[in-house]
Amino acid sequence: MTLTVKFLGIETVVIGVYGPTDDSNRQIKDNFYKDLRDVIMKVKNHQEIIIAGDLNGSVGSKQDDEIIGPHGEDVINQSGELLTEYCSEHHLKILNGFYMHKWIHKYTWERPTLNQRSIIDYFIIKQKSQMKVNDCRVKRGPNCGSDHYMLEMRVVWPFTGKNKRTTQNGPQTNTNKEQQERYKLYLLADPSVRELYERRLTAEIGKIEESGDLDKEYLNIRKAIHSAANQALGTIERENRRRKPFWLTEEIEDLIEEKRLYYSKWLATPGREKREEYKEKNKELRKKIRETKNLFLGTEM
């Protein structure tokens, strides 16, 4: 999966991957890297690259190496060798091994019941990248019921300010309050609110007088839309624009906090018993969220 985004004017292609396991036959692995090679070949020279995901390979560690770095694990397998060859071919670097951390902040995958752990999830970028990476490490706190841990890459972009559009009179700034407003659009799901908005919009547009000036007509229509939305929906306060999901009740918030507590206990004292307690609490939380959503939406489980 690929996603092209623009950070401060610099296009970056983010490639999400899931590689074959080391037990897979060589043909499957070769096909995977052939597909990945085809994707890389479509990336333009001016674009940055971030490959992120589970590559299912252990690449080991090396001193004074441009690809894998000195702070990885000692294990290397066939999948790791193929990944290293691929990065060498396309002048890429695997970030995990370039930053010194405790081992618990290096391992991205763990199976406590079998006492297995490894680094198999990676961030990979160009060796000569405009991005300045400050760190790459595992964050053990966030979880989604997986035996993988979240891997974080911290990037500092080498730009001193935001891009500015300029006109003949100098920098163009946008101080229009209307464009800064955010409305409670989720209320439009209610038929009565939607009908109220339609009536307000019809009334506001009805007030507009024809002028024959296209730019002026556009500004008047935009003003009418904002006015109707403000009357019927209301605005979201700037500090509260991240609206709480409709299903996030106090009971579910308590269950989330309990799940976090069980997860922390499992991390502190790894073992089958603590893991099962966490999984049971996670199952209870998911069930309650599903029930609450179904109740709100009027659907059957």
C-alpha positions in Angstrom: 0.0 0.0 0.0 1.4 3.4 -0.9 0.4 6.9 0.1 1.9 10.1 -1.3 1.8 13.1 1.1 3.4 16.5 1.0 5.3 17.9 4.1 6.1 21.6 3.7 6.4 21.2 -0.1 8.4 18.0 -0.1 6.5 15.0 -1.6 7.0 11.8 0.4 5.9 8.3 -0.7 5.0 6.1 2.3 5.0 2.4 1.5 3.2 0.0 3.9 4.5 -3.5 3.6 4.0 -7.0 5.1 6.8 -9.3 4.1 6.7 -13.2 3.8 8.0 -15.1 6.9 11.4 -16.7 6.9 9.8 -20.1 6.5 8.2 -19.1 3.2 9.8 -20.6 0.1 12.4 -18.6 -1.9 10.0 -18.0 -4.8 7.4 -16.2 -2.6 10.2 -14.0 -1.2 11.6 -13.2 -4.6 8.1 -12.2 -5.8 7.6 -10.0 -2.8 10.8 -8.0 -3.4 10.1 -7.9 -7.2 6.7 -6.2 -6.4 8.4 -3.9 -4.0 11.1 -3.1 -6.5 8.4 -2.2 -9.1 6.9 0.3 -6.5 10.2 1.9 -5.8 11.0 2.3 -9.5 7.9 4.5 -9.8 9.1 6.9 -7.1 10.4 10.1 -8.6 13.9 11.3 -7.8 12.7 14.4 -5.9 10.4 12.4 -3.7 11.3 11.0 -0.3 10.6 7.4 0.6 9.4 5.8 3.9 9.0 2.0 3.9 7.3 0.9 7.1 5.9 -2.4 8.2 6.5 -6.0 9.2 9.3 -7.4 6.9 9.6 -10.6 8.9 13.4 -10.6 8.6 16.3 -10.2 11.0 19.0 -8.0 9.5 21.6 -8.2 12.3 24.0 -5.3 13.0 27.3 -3.9 11.6 29.7 -1.2 12.5 30.3 1.6 10.0 27.6 0.4 7.6 25.3 2.6 5.7 22.4 0.2 5.6 21.8 -1.5 9.0 23.7 0.3 11.7 25.6 -1.1 14.8 22.7 -1.2 17.4 20.5 -4.0 16.0 20.3 -7.6 17.2 23.0 -10.2 16.4 20.6 -12.6 14.6 20.4 -12.5 10.8 18.3 -14.9 8.6 17.6 -15.4 4.9 14.7 -12.8 4.9 17.0 -10.3 6.6 19.7 -10.9 4.0 17.2 -10.3 1.1 16.1 -7.1 2.8 19.7 -5.9 3.2 20.4 -6.7 -0.5 17.3 -4.8 -1.6 18.2 -1.8 0.5 21.8 -1.9 -1.0 20.4 -2.0 -4.5 18.2 1.1 -4.0 20.5 3.0 -1.6 18.2 2.7 1.4 18.9 2.5 5.1 17.1 0.5 7.9 16.8 3.0 10.7 16.2 0.6 13.7 19.9 -0.2 14.1 21.2 3.4 14.1 20.0 4.4 17.6 21.1 3.1 20.9 18.3 1.9 23.2 17.6 -0.7 25.9 16.6 -4.1 24.4 13.0 -3.7 25.4 12.9 -0.6 23.2 14.4 -2.5 20.2 12.4 -5.7 19.9 9.3 -5.1 17.8 7.8 -8.6 18.2 7.6 -10.8 21.2 6.0 -14.2 22.1 6.5 -14.5 25.9 5.0 -18.0 26.1 8.0 -19.4 24.0 10.5 -16.8 25.2 10.9 -15.5 21.7 11.6 -11.9 20.6 13.0 -10.2 17.6 13.3 -7.1 15.5 11.2 -7.7 12.4 9.3 -4.3 11.9 11.3 -1.5 10.3 11.4 2.1 9.1 13.4 2.4 5.9 14.4 5.7 4.2 16.9 6.9 1.6 20.5 7.0 2.6 20.7 10.5 1.3 17.4 11.8 2.6 16.4 15.4 3.3 14.6 14.1 6.4 16.6 14.4 9.6 15.7 11.4 11.8 16.3 12.0 15.5 15.2 8.6 16.7 13.7 5.2 15.9 12.5 3.1 18.8 9.7 0.8 20.2 6.9 2.3 22.3 5.6 -0.5 24.5 2.6 1.4 25.9 0.2 1.7 23.0 -1.4 -1.6 22.0 -4.1 -3.1 19.7 -4.1 -6.7 20.9 -1.1 -7.7 18.8 2.1 -9.4 19.6 3.9 -6.6 17.8 4.9 -3.3 19.5 4.5 0.2 18.0 7.6 1.4 16.3 8.1 5.2 16.3 10.3 7.3 14.0 10.9 10.9 15.0 11.6 13.2 12.1 12.8 16.8 12.1 12.2 18.5 8.8 15.0 20.9 7.8 12.8 23.8 7.0 12.7 27.1 9.0 9.2 28.2 8.1 6.0 27.4 6.3 5.6 28.0 2.6 4.0 31.3 1.8 2.1 32.2 -1.4 3.2 35.6 -2.6 1.5 38.2 -4.7 2.8 41.4 -6.3 2.0 43.2 -3.1 4.0 40.7 -0.9 3.1 37.6 1.1 -0.6 36.6 1.0 -2.1 36.0 4.4 -5.5 34.5 5.2 -7.3 36.3 8.0 -10.9 35.5 6.9 -12.6 34.3 10.0 -15.1 32.3 8.0 -12.4 30.0 6.6 -11.2 29.4 10.2 -14.5 28.2 11.5 -15.3 24.5 12.0 -18.9 23.4 12.3 -20.5 20.5 14.0 -21.1 18.7 10.7 -21.9 15.4 12.5 -25.2 16.9 13.6 -26.4 16.6 9.9 -26.9 12.9 10.6 -30.1 14.0 12.5 -32.9 14.6 9.9 -34.4 17.4 11.9 -31.1 19.3 12.1 -30.5 18.7 8.4 -33.9 20.1 7.5 -33.2 23.1 9.7 -29.9 23.7 7.9 -31.6 23.5 4.5 -34.2 26.0 5.5 -31.6 28.4 6.9 -29.5 28.0 3.7 -32.4 28.7 1.4 -33.3 31.8 3.4 -29.7 33.1 3.3 -29.3 32.5 -0.4 -32.7 34.2 -1.0 -31.3 37.4 0.4 -28.5 37.6 -2.2 -29.1 40.2 -4.9 -27.7 39.6 -8.4 -24.8 41.8 -9.2 -23.4 40.5 -12.4 -20.0 40.2 -10.8 -18.9 36.5 -10.7 -16.4 37.0 -7.9 -18.9 38.9 -5.8 -21.6 36.3 -6.3 -19.1 33.6 -5.2 -18.3 35.5 -2.0 -22.0 36.1 -1.2 -22.8 32.4 -1.7 -19.9 31.3 0.5 -21.0 33.8 3.2 -24.6 32.4 3.0 -23.3 28.8 3.5 -21.2 29.8 6.6 -24.1 31.8 8.0 -26.6 28.9 7.7 -24.1 26.4 9.2 -23.4 28.8 12.1 -27.2 29.1 12.8 -28.2 25.5 12.4 -25.1 23.6 13.5 -22.9 25.9 15.7 -19.2 26.0 15.7 -16.6 23.7 17.4 -14.4 25.4 20.0 -10.8 25.5 18.8 -9.5 23.6 21.8 -12.2 20.9 21.5 -12.2 20.1 17.8 -11.4 16.5 18.4 -15.0 15.4 19.0 -15.5 12.5 21.4 -16.9 9.4 19.6 -20.6 8.9 20.1 -20.0 5.4 21.6 -17.4 6.6 24.2 -19.5 6.4 27.3 -18.3 6.7 30.9 -18.6 2.9 31.3 -16.4 2.3 28.2 -13.9 4.9 29.4 -13.6 3.0 32.7 -13.1 -0.3 30.7 -10.4 1.4 28.6 -8.6 2.5 31.7 -8.8 -1.0 33.2 -7.5 -2.5 30.0 -4.5 -0.2 30.1 -3.9 -1.2 33.7 -4.0 -4.9 32.8 -1.6 -4.3 29.9 0.8 -2.4 32.1 0.8 -5.4 34.6 1.5 -7.8 31.7 4.5 -5.7 30.6 5.8 -5.4 34.1 5.6 -9.2 34.8 5.3 -11.1 31.5 3.6 -14.4 31.8 0.7 -16.5 30.5 -1.6 -15.6 33.4 -1.2 -11.8 33.0 -1.5 -12.1 29.3 -4.8 -14.0 29.5 -6.1 -11.5 32.0 -5.3 -8.6 29.6 -6.9 -10.5 26.6 -10.1 -11.1 28.6 -10.3 -7.5 29.6 -9.7 -6.4 26.0 -12.4 -8.9 24.8 -14.8 -7.4 27.3 -14.0 -3.8 26.1 -14.5 -4.7 22.4 -17.9 -6.4 23.2 -19.1 -3.3 25.1 -18.1 -1.0 22.3 -19.8 -3.2 19.7 -23.0 -3.3 21.8 -23.0 0.5 22.3 -22.5 1.2 18.6 -25.3 -1.3 17.7 -27.6 0.3 20.2 -26.9 3.8 18.9 -27.3 2.8 15.2 -30.3 0.6 15.8 -28.8 -2.5 14.4 -28.7 -6.1 15.7 -25.6 -7.7 16.9 
